[in-house]
Amino acid sequence: MRRPFIAGNWKMNKTVDQAVEMVTELKKLVSGVEDVDIAICAPAVNLYPMNEVVADTNIALGAENIYWKESGAYTGELSPAMIKSVGCQYVIIGHSERREIFGENDQLLNLKLKTAFAEDLKPILCIGEKLAEREAGAYFDRVKFQLDAGLSGIEAENVKDMVIAYEPLWAIGTGETATPEQAEEIISFIREKIAKLYDQATAEAIRIQYGGSVKPHNVKEIMAQPNIDGALVGGASLEAESFSKIIKF
Ligand code: PGA
C-alpha cells in the first residue's frame, strides 16, 4: 500500500518570519496525523529556520529547485548537498514554472534528478500538458515524452522511491481543477508507462500526486481515485488552516 503524500509548494511566497509563523501553526494543527506523509517545499532562505520548528515532527521539508552540479562557479544556484544540510528530504524538479519561465528542458531535469538521487534527496518530478495539448488530445504523448526523457538512465530502485506530480498547466493557479476522472485517467496511464519502462513492482511503489488548484473542498474526491496517491498544493498550502484541511482529507 502506498502512503498518501500531501506536499505544499510555496513558490516565491513568504519571508522568514511568515514562514516560521505558518509552520508553527501547522505543526499544532496536524500533530495527530499519522497516516499521511506531509511536506512543505519552500523558498530556500526559509528552510533553515523552518527546520528549527519542524525537525522531529511529522512535517518534512523540501526545496523548490536545485542545480545539478555538486559545487563550483554557478552563481545563484544551490546544490543538493546544501539543501540537505538545512534539513530537506525532498526537492521539486521540473515544475512547469521552471520549464516555462526559466526554460528548463527535460534533459536538464534528467541531470537534476540524477544529482538529487546521488545526495539521497527524494525528487518530486512535475509533468503535465498545456491547454492546447489537452484540447488536441495530445496529453498522453506529452507526459510520455516527459517520462522517457526525464527518467532516462535512472534505475528502478531510485524510481520506486521518488514522486511524480501530474500537474496540467491549465489547472495551476487558475481555480480550474482537472476532474477526478481526468486526473485518474492520465495518472493511471503514467503508472502503466512506469511499468513498461521498469516493471510492475516499480509501478506499484512509485507515488503519483495530482496538482493544480487542489483545495480543501475538492481534495477528498481527488484522493478517492485508486491511482492518485497525493497532492502537490500551491495556493492552498500558504495558510495553515487550509493546508491542514487538505492534509486531513
Ligand atoms: P495551485 O499550484 O495549487 O496554486 O494550482 C499547484 C502547483 O503549481 O504546484
Residues whose N, C-alpha, C, O or C-beta is under 5 A from the ligand:
A	BS01	PGA	N9 A171 I172 G173 T174 G211 G212 S213 V214 L232 V233 G234 G235 A236
